[in-house]
Amino acid sequence: MRDKILKAIQAAATKIIYSDSRLISAFKERGIKVVSKVNIREISLECPENENFGDYSTNFSMTEYRKLAERTKSHVPGGDKPGIIWAEIASNPIELAKKIVSELEKNPELLEIIKKIEVAGKGFINFYLSEKALLAELDNINRQGNEYGTSSLGKGKTVIVDYSSPNIAKRFGIGHLRSTVIGQSLYNLYKTLGYKVIGDNHLGDWGTQFGTLLYQIDSKGLKTSELTIDELEKLYVEFNAEAKSNEKLWDIARAWFKKLEEKDPKAREIWQKVVDISLKEFERIYDILGVNIDYAYGESSYLDKMNGVIEEIRESGLLTKSQGAEIIEFKDLPPAIVVKSDGATTYLARDLAAIRFRIGEWKPDIFIYEVGSDQTLYFRQLFETVRLLGWKGNSEFVHVAHGLIRFEHGKMSTRKGETVSLEEVLSGAVSKAKAIIDRSETGRGLDSHEKEKVAKAVGIGAVKYFDLMHQPGTDIIFDWEKVFVLEGNSAPYLQYTVARANSVLEKGSQSLPEGKIALNPEEQAVLRGLTRFSEIIAIAAKSYSPNLLANYLFDLAQKYNNFYAHHRILGSERTKNGILSDNQHRLALTAGVAQVLKNGLGILGIDTPQRM
C-alpha cells in the first residue's frame, strides 16, 4: 500500500509542477536544471502517531513548496518573494497540497485502497485506508503466516551487528542483558527486512585485566581446571581491593599481560583454561536466553593481524609518539592510544584489526556496535580513525549506545564486586511466573512439563521485554519488582493476548466471508493497527530502536482486548441495523492479531506459548 500511495503522489505532483511549460521555460532561461518528474525518494510518507490524522501522512507539499520557492526566488532579479511563475502555480503549501489532492482523487487505483484524502495543518496530506484495503491486508496476514512482515528492502546488503561481548572470567551480570537482547533484536529486525546479517560476539578475552588473573592464579598456586566463573570473578575483585593499598601490583599485572602477549607458554596455558571456563558458562546463559550469535571472535582472534594493521597506521602518518606510547591525534577529539609505552596493544588497535578483518571477510554496508553509552567517545575516535585511514568507503558505522542498568546510588562495577547475576534475575522471574501459573485456572490444564515450558517463556520474556520496552539510550534503575513485571505493558500481557486468541480460534473457522462486511469502530481500530506492522519493523530498524516495535505490539494488544471486551466473536449476533452476522470475519481478525503479535515478539526474541 505504501508503494502505491508514493507512486500516486509522485504522479500527481509531477503533473502539477513539471507539466507547466512556463515554469520549465523559466528554469531553462535561468540555467536551472530541469527534471522530468518528482523524485520518489524525496517524498516522506509516515504513519501518524495520532490515528485521527490518517493511516499515512506526507509533508511533501510543504518541503517541495519551500524547495522550489527558493530555487525560483534566487533567479529572480532583486526578488525577495518566490518567482512569479512558481507563485502562480501555488502561492503557499496548503494551495499546493489541495492541487495535489485534486489530482490524487482522480486516480482510480489509489481510490481502491483509500477512502478519504484530506489536507490538514500547514499543508499535510492525510490518507485513510478503505475497509476493503484493511480486510485485504488481514487476508494477507493470515495467508503469509510466520512470513508476514518480512520484506526485501535490504536485499543485496550486508549488516554486521557487534553485540553482547561479555568479558572473560566475569559472571554474566544483569548489565550484560542490554547489549545482548537489544543486539539480538536489531539482528532480527534487519534479517526480517531481507539484509544478510552477521552477528559477532566480540569477546573481551585480552587486556591488562588478564594480567591480574594470571598473577592471582600463579601466586596462589591455584588449579585452573578446578575454578568456576564465580571464583574467577572473585579473584579479580580481590586483586582490585588489594591494589588500592599496593599500587605496585598493577606493575606485576602488566608484566604478566606482557608475557601473555609474548606467548609465554605458562601464561598462555592459564589464559586458555580461563577462556574455556568462561565460554562454557556464557553458552549456558545464552541457551537460557534463547540467544544464538553467529560468531564469537574475541579480541585475541586478531593478534596475528595486529602488526600489519599498526604498520598500516604508521605508514599513513597518523601515529605520533607521546611519552613512549604511540597515539592518534584528532582535530576535534582527545587523542587515542594505539600502542602503550610498554609495547602492549590497546582496545583501539584490536578493534581496528577486527574492522580490517570484517571488511575483508564480509564487506558490510552497515557496521552496528551495540555497546554502552559510556563508550561514546571511544567509538567516535574509532570511527574517525577508520575514516582517516580511508577504510570507510560507502559503509555506515553506527554506535547504538544503550543506557546502563544501574543501582539508584550509581553504576554497577565488577571491580568493586557490585553486580547482580543475570541468572539469578532470570531464575527469579521464572519462579514467579510458575507460581502465578499454579494459581491460575488455565494453569490447571497444563501438565508439569508444559508448566515449566510456559513459566520459562513467561518469566524470561518478562525480563527481556522490560529491557526492550525502554528506548536504548535511557538508563534503567535496577529494581527487583520492576524487572519481574508480569502485567500491563509487559511480555506476559502480550503472550496472554496470543493465548486468548488461540483459545478462541480453536472453536471456529477463521476464513474471511465473501461479500461486504460492516466493520464497527473497534474492529477498524484493530485492523488499522495490523496494517502498521511492516512499517514499524522498517522504522525500528532504521532508528535502531526495538522499543518502537515493543510499543506497537502493546498498543495492538490493547486494541484487540478492547474489541474482545465489547463484542462477541463466536456465534451470531444482530447488528445495529438488525442484520444477523455470523462474526466469521472476527475470527479472521483474531487470527491476524495472534499472528502479528507472535511474529513481533519473535523479532524481540520472546516466545509465545500456545496456552497460558
N, C-alpha and C positions, 0 to 999 in steps of 0.2 A: 504493500500500500504506500509506503514511504516513497519508493521509486516512482510510482505512478503520479503521486502528488508533485514531486520535484520536477518531473518532466512536464507536467501541466503548467506549473509556474514558469518554467523556462520558456515554454512555447508562448504563453500569454504575454510575458514581459518582453520577449524578443519582438513580438508583433507590434507592441505599443511603442517601444523605444527605437528599434533599429529598422523599422519599415518606413519611418518618416524621412522622405527624401531631402527635406530642408536641413534636418539635423546631420544627415550623412554628408551633404554638401558642405555644410559649415565645418564639420570635422576635417574634411579633406582640404578645404581652403586654409585652415589654421594649422595644418600639419599634424592633427591629432590622429592617432592610429584608429582605424575603423575595424570593428569586429562584426561578424555576421550574426552572432547570437549571444545571448546571455550565457556566461559560464556557469554551468550547473553546480560546480564546486563552490561557487560564491553564494549559493542560496542556503541559508541556515534554516533548518526545519526541526523544531523541538517539540517535545511533549510537555505542555504546561503543567506545572505542579498543581495548579488550581484547575480542576476539570471543567469548571464553568467557562473557561477560556478555550474549550475545544479539546479534541484529541491530538491535534497538531497545530502549531502556530509558527508563523515566519515574520521576521522583521525586515524582509528583503526590500520592501518599498522604501523603508527609512534609510537603509545603508546604500541602496542604489541611487536614491534621490541625492543624498549628500555627495556621493562619489561623482555623479555626472554634473551636479551643480558646480562642484569645484573644478572639474575639467573644462567646462564651458566658461566659467567666470574668469579663469586665468587667461583666456584667449580673447576676451572682450576688452578693447582699449578703455582703460580707466574704469572698468566695471567693478562695482562693489556688490552687485547683485548677480544671480545666476544669468547665464547667457539668455538672450531674448527668446531664441528658438526653443531652448530647453524649458524656459518658463511657460511657454505656450503649451507645451506637452503636459507639464504638471507643475503647478505653482507651489505645491507642498507635498510632503509624503502621503498625507491622507488622500489627496486627489489621485496620486499615482496608484495607491492601493485600491481605490474604488475602480479605476480603469482596469487594473489587473483582474479584480474580482469579476467585473463585467465580462471580460474575455473567458475567465475560468468557467463561468456559468453557461457558456456556450459549448463546453467540452463534454460530449456525451459519455466518453469513457470515464472521466472523472466523476460525473454525476451518478455513475453506477455504484460508487463506494462512498460518496459524500452526500449527506442530506442537507447540509447548510454551510455556507461560507459567509463570514462577516468581517467587516473592518472594525477594529477596536483601538482605543487609545490614540496614540500619535501616528498610527499607520500600520499596526499589526494586522495580519490576515489570519483569521482562525478558521480551522476546518473541523467539522463534526461528522464522524463516520455514520453511515446509514446502518439500519438494523440488518439489512441484507449483508453488508460487509462484516458486521460484528459476528453474525451467525456463520458466515463463510470462514472466518478466522477460527471460530470454535471448531468447525468441522476439520479444519486444517490441523489444529492441535491434536484432536483425537485420532486423526489418520497418521500423523507423524510420530506420535507417542514419545518415546525417550529421545528421539532425534529433534523434537521441536525446540527451537531456539538456536540451533546450530546454523552456521552460515559459511560463506566462502569469502568473507570480507578480507581475511588475511592470507588468502591463497598465494603461494609463492614467496611468502615472507617468513623469516625465522626470528623467534624471540628466545632469549635465554633469561631465565629467572634464577638469580642467585639468592637462596633463602635458607632459613633455619640456622645453618652454620654454627653449631654449638662448639664450645671449646673442649678439647680432650681433657680427661681427668677431672671433669666437674660434672656434678649431677645435672640432669635436665630440669632446670627450675621453671617456675611459672613465668619468669621473664623471657624464656625462650619461646613461649607459646605464640607470641605475636608474630614474629618473623616466620614461624613455621606455618601457622594457619592462614595468615594474610598472603604469604608467598604461594602456598598451595592453591588458594582461591584465585590469585592472579594467573597462575599456571592454567587452571581450569577454564577461566574466562577466555584467555587467548586461544586455548585449544578449541573451545566452543565456537570461536569466530573463524576457525579454519587455518590459524597460523601453525607452523611447525614450531613446537615449543620444547625447549630443553631445560630441565630442572637440574641445577648444580648445587650440591651441598658443600660449600667452601669451608671445610672443617678447620678449626683453629688448632692445628697439630704441630705448630712450630713457634719459636719465640723464646724470650728470656724466661717466661714462666715455667718452661720445661727444665731450665737450669735449677729452679727452686726444688722441683720434684726429684731430679736426679741427685741433688745434694742430700735431700731428706732420706731418700731410699738407701743411698750408699752409706751415709754417715750412721744411720740407724741399723744397718745390716738387715734390711727387710727383704723378703722374698716376693717379688712382683707377682708371681703366679698365685699367691695367696691373698693378694689385695683386692678389695672391692672398690667400686666407684666412690662410695661414701668415704672410705678410708683414704683414697687418693685426694679427695677434696679437703678432708680434714688435715692432711699433711700440708697442703697449700695454705690453708688458713693459719695453721700453727707457725709456718715459716714467716708469714707476713706479720704475725704478732711478735715473734722473736726479733725480726728485723727492725722493728720500731726502736728497740733499745740497743741493737747491734747492727749498724748500717753496713758493716764490712761483709755481712752475709750476702748482700747483693753483689759484691765483687766476686764472691765464691760462686754464686748462681750464674753470673755472666760468664765466668770461666768454664763452668760445666756446659753452658749452652754453646760456647765456642768449640768445646770438644765435640759436641754433637754435630755442629756444622762441619767440623774437620773429619767427620766419620770415625771418631774414636770407637772401637768395637764394643767396649763396655757400655759407653753412653748410648750407642745405637741399640744395643740389646735391651737395656732397661726401657728406653723410649718406645720401642716396638711393642713390648708387652703391655705398657701403659695404653698405647693406642688400641691394641686388640681388646683389652678390657672395656675401654670406653665405647668402641664401635658396637660391641655386643650389647651393651646397655642401651645405646641410642636406638639400635634396631628394635629392641624390645618396646621402647617407648613409642617409636613410630608405628609399630604394629598395633598398639593400644589406640593410638590416634587415628589409625587408618590412613596414614601418610606414606607415600612411596615416591622417593625422589630418584630421578633417573641416574644421576652420577654423584659420587662423593669424592671429589678431587680436593684433598686437603692442601694446605699451604706447602707441605713437604713435597707434593707432586711436582712442583715447579723448580725444585732445587737444581736439576740438570739444565734448566733453561735460564737460570739467573745470570750467569756470567755473560751470556750472549746479549741479554736484554740490557744489563748495566753497561756493557760496552757500547751498545747502540745509543744509549742515553749520553754517554761520554762523547761519542763521535758527533752527536747532534749539537754539542756545545752547551747543553742545558745544565750539566753538573758543575758545581762550584765547590771548592774546598773551604771548609769552615771549622776551625778548631779540631782538625784531624778527621772530621766527618765529610761526606760528600752530600751536598744538598742541591735542591732545585729552588731557585728564587722566582717568584711570580710578581706580576705588575701590581695586582690588587689583593693578593692573599699573602699570609705569612709563609715563610719558606718551609719546605718539607725535606726531611732526611731520607736519603735513599740507602746510604751505607754509613753505619755508625763508625765512630773513631777507632773502635777495636776491630773493625773489618766485618762485623756481623751485619746481616741484611735486615731490612725493616718490612713492615706490612706493605708499604707503598711499593717496594721493589717486587715483592711476591705477587701483589695484585696486578702490577704491570705485566709480569710474566704470565699470569693467568689470562689477562686480556689478549696478549700476543698469541697464546695457545688457542683461545676461543675463536679469534679471528681466523686463524689458520684451519681450525677443525670444523667450524660451523658457519662462519661468515654471517653472524647475526645482524638483522636490521635494527633490533632493539636490544639493548642490554639493561635489564632491570635488576637493581640491587635492593632487596627488601631488608633493610638494616636500620637500627635505631636512630632516632633524631640526634642523639649525642655525637654521631659520626658525620654530621652535615658538612662541617668544614673539611674534614678529611676527604669526603667524596668530591667536593668542589676542587680540591687540589689534585685528586686522582684524574678527574675528567679533564681538567685543564692541561695536565701533563700529557694525556692521550692526544688532545688537540695540538699541543705544541710539537709533539713527535710526528704529527701527520698521520696518525693511525685512525682517526675518527671516520674519515670518508663521509658517506651519507648515513652512517649509523647514528642512532639516538641512544644516549646514555642517560638513564633515569635512576635517581636515588629515591625510592619510596621510603620516606623517613617515618617510621612508626614511633608514636609516643611510648613512654615506658610504663610498665606495670610497677608501681612503687608503693611503698608504705606512706602513711599520712605524714610521718616525720622525715621522709626523704627516700632516695633511691635505694634499691636493693644492692647488695655487694657481696660477692662470693669471698672476696679478700677478707672482709670483716666477719664472714660467717652469717650474714643476714640475708638469707634467701628462703624461699618456700618451694619444696619439692613439687614438681608438676604431677608426678604420680600420686602424691598424697591428695592433691586437689581433685584429680580425676577419680580416684577411688572413693573419695567422699561424695562426689556428685552421683556416682553410680549407686552407692549405698542409699543415698537419699531418694533417688528415683525408684529403687527397688521397694523401699518402704511405702512409698506412695502407691505403687502398683499393687502391692499386697493388700492395701486398704481399699482399693477401688473395686467397683462392681465388675468392670471389664477385666480386671486382673484375675478374677476367679476362673475365667475361661481359659487361662493360659497354663500350660504345664511348666514345670520348673526350668526346663531348657529355654522355652520361649520367654519366660520372665527374665532370665539372665540376659538374653539377647536384647530384649526391649529395654531393660534397665541400662544396659551399656550404651545403646543408641541414644536414649533419652538423656542420661547423665553426661556423657561425653559431648553430645550435641549441644547441651545447655552451656557447657564451658566454652566450646568453640564459638557458638553464636554470640555469647556475651562479649567476647573479644571482637568478633567481626561486625557487630552492630554499631560499634564505635568508628568514627572517622579515623583512619590510620594514624594521623598526626597527633591525636589527642592522648594525653596521659590518662592512665586508669589507676585510681587508688584501690589497692588490693583490699577486699573485704570478703570474708568467707561467705557471708549470706548473699551478697550480690553476685558472686561468681556462680552460685548454685541456683540462680533464678530459674524457676520451672513454670512460670505463668506470665501473663501479659505479653510484652514484646520479648519473646523467648523462643528457642527452638522447640521445646515441648508443646507450646501453643500451636506452632505451625505443624508439628508432627501429629498432634491430636486432630487438627483440622483434616489432614490427609486420611488419618484412620477413620474419622467420622464419615468422610466422603466414600471411602472404601466400603464401609458398612452399608451405606445407602445403595451403592452400586451393586452389591451382592443380591439385592432384592428386585432388580428390574433391568429392562433394556436401556441402553444409553445412546441409541442412534437418533439423529435428528429426523423428525417427521417431515413429510413433504408439505408444500403449501405455505401460506403466510402465517407467521407466528406473532401474536401480540405480546410484546415484552413489557413487563412492569418496570418501574424505576430501579428497584433493587437488582433485577436481572440485568438491566442495562449497565448499571454500575459495575457489576462483576465482569460482564463481557468487555466493557471498555478497559477495565483493569487488565484483563487477559491479553489484550492486543498490545500492551506496552512491554511485554516480557522481552522480546528481541531487542527493542530499543534500549532497555535498561542494561542488558548484557553489554551492548556496544559502549554505552556511556560509562558504565562501571569500569570496563577495561581501559578505555581512553583516559579516564581520570585516575586510574589506579586506586579505585575506591570500592572494595567489595561491600562496604556498608550500604551503598546505594541499592544493591541487589537485596540485601537483608531487609532494608526499609520497605522496598517494593513488595516483597513476599509477605511481610506483616500486614501491609495495607490491603493486599489482595485477600488474605485470610480473614481480615476484619469484614471486608465487603461480603465475602461468602457467608460468614457466620451471621451477619445481619440479615442476609437474604434467607438463610436457613431458619432463623428465628421467626420470620414473618410469613413464610409461605410453605405450603405443603408440597413435597417433592414426589412422594409415591401416591398412586391412585389418581382420582379425578376430582375436579372442583369447578364451581361456577365462577366465571369471570364477572367483572362489574356489569358487563353487557348481557349477562345471563347465558353466555355461551359455555357449553361444557368442554373443559380442556382435560386431556389425559396426562398433561405435565411431562410428556416424554422428553421435551427439549430441556427440562430441568435436570434430568438425569445426564443428558449430554453435557450440560453446563457443569454439573458436579464432577463428571469425569475430567473435563477440561481443567478445572481448578486443581483437582488432585494431581493431574499430570504436570502442570506448571509448577506447583509447589514442590513436587518430587524432583523435577529437573533443576529447579533453582537451588534447592537445598543440596542437591548432589554437587552442583558447582561450588558451593560453600564447604563441601566435604562432610556433609551431615546426612546420616542415614534416615530413612523414613519407614518405620515398622508398618507392616500391613494392618496390624491391630495394636491397640493400646488399652 
